[in-house]
Amino acid sequence: MQKKNRAMILGGIDAGKTTLTDALLGNDRKPSKVKTQSLNYVDWIVDTPGEYTENPLHYRSIMATSMEITHVLFVQDATNEKSIFAPGFSSGINKLSIGAVTKADHENADIDRAVWLLKKAMVSGPIVITSAYTGQGISSILDLVRLNSMREMKEYAEDTDAEHIIFHETVR
């Protein structure tokens, strides 16, 4: 991974942010029930507690941390019927947005709903359907974080044959 690019991972409590972080870093750690309590800087990733996104009192921490990153991964758990992101949430963070649907391999996953929820939260950007257990989508996220513009990410999403990545743009 290029040293200059760094991604912050945002999502609700138990959305799979830390498990996704481990998969992106190549760690074979089994998921634990230990909650992320504070910002965790690990290599090129900033893992955030779910409370940071779920409680507006923590938004200033998200904004301050966004000064240190180039990309934001918006995580939506495919087993969760609701999103913790307000419509257009990504427009408040002027960084490259990537959506990540987690737990795609779970028996209760509703991938279409999760993609729809991310489309509401994100103004534009690629959405990657992932599974930390099977490895689905992990290499695509790694590739996307290496890119430095929305145009490059759009071309990447359009040029790939993979069914686990789409590009979303809000029509204005």
SVG drawing of the C-alpha trace seen along z (x, -y; Angstrom):
<svg xmlns="http://www.w3.org/2000/svg" viewBox="-35 -19 40 38">
<polyline fill="none" stroke="black" stroke-width="0.4" points="0.0,0.0 1.2,-3.5 2.2,-5.3 0.4,-8.5 -3.0,-7.0 -4.9,-6.3 -8.5,-5.2 -10.9,-5.8 -13.5,-3.1 -16.9,-4.3 -20.0,-2.2 -22.3,-1.3 -21.7,0.8 -21.0,4.5 -21.0,3.6 -17.8,5.5 -15.3,2.6 -12.5,4.3 -13.0,7.6 -12.8,5.8 -9.7,4.0 -8.0,7.3 -8.9,8.8 -7.5,5.7 -4.3,6.0 -4.0,9.7 -4.5,10.7 -6.1,14.0 -7.6,12.9 -10.9,14.4 -13.5,11.8 -13.8,11.0 -16.5,9.5 -14.1,6.8 -15.4,3.5 -13.3,0.8 -13.1,-1.9 -11.2,-4.6 -9.6,-5.5 -7.2,-2.7 -4.4,-3.6 -3.1,-0.4 -0.8,-0.8 -2.8,-2.8 -6.2,-2.3 -8.0,-4.3 -10.6,-2.0 -13.3,-4.0 -15.8,-2.9 -19.3,-2.6 -20.4,-5.2 -18.5,-7.8 -21.0,-7.5 -24.1,-6.7 -23.8,-9.7 -23.6,-13.2 -21.6,-14.3 -18.7,-12.4 -18.9,-14.0 -16.2,-16.5 -13.8,-13.5 -14.7,-12.2 -14.1,-15.6 -10.8,-16.0 -9.6,-12.5 -10.7,-13.2 -7.8,-15.7 -5.4,-12.8 -6.9,-10.5 -7.5,-10.3 -10.4,-7.8 -13.5,-6.9 -14.9,-3.4 -18.6,-3.6 -19.5,-0.1 -23.0,1.3 -23.7,4.7 -25.7,6.8 -27.6,8.3 -28.8,4.9 -32.1,3.6 -31.2,0.0 -28.4,-2.4 -26.8,-4.7 -25.8,-7.1 -28.1,-10.0 -28.9,-10.5 -26.0,-12.2 -23.7,-11.6 -20.6,-11.3 -21.0,-14.9 -19.9,-16.1 -16.5,-14.5 -14.5,-15.8 -12.6,-12.6 -12.8,-9.8 -15.8,-7.6 -15.9,-3.8 -18.9,-1.8 -18.4,1.6 -21.2,4.1 -20.0,6.5 -21.1,10.0 -22.2,10.7 -21.7,14.5 -24.1,14.5 -27.3,16.5 -29.4,13.5 -27.6,11.1 -29.7,8.8 -27.1,7.4 -29.6,5.5 -30.9,3.6 -27.3,2.9 -26.3,1.5 -29.5,-0.6 -28.7,-2.0 -25.1,-2.9 -26.4,-4.6 -28.6,-6.8 -25.6,-7.7 -23.0,-8.2 -23.1,-11.0 -20.8,-8.9 -18.2,-6.2 -17.7,-2.5 -19.6,0.0 -17.9,3.3 -19.7,6.3 -17.3,8.1 -16.8,11.1 -13.9,11.1 -14.2,14.9 -14.2,15.8 -12.0,12.8 -14.7,11.5 -14.1,7.8 -11.0,7.4 -8.5,7.0 -10.9,4.5 -10.9,2.3 -7.1,2.5 -6.9,1.5 -9.4,-1.4 -7.5,-2.9 -4.4,-3.1 -6.3,-5.3 -6.3,-9.1 -9.4,-10.4 -13.1,-9.6 -12.5,-9.3 -9.9,-6.6 -12.2,-4.7 -15.1,-4.9 -12.9,-3.6 -11.7,-0.8 -15.3,0.2 -16.4,0.0 -13.4,2.0 -13.6,4.9 -15.7,8.0 -16.3,8.6 -19.9,8.7 -19.0,7.6 -18.3,4.0 -20.6,1.3 -20.1,-2.5 -22.8,-4.8 -23.4,-8.4 -26.2,-10.6 -28.0,-12.2 -28.2,-15.9"/>
</svg>
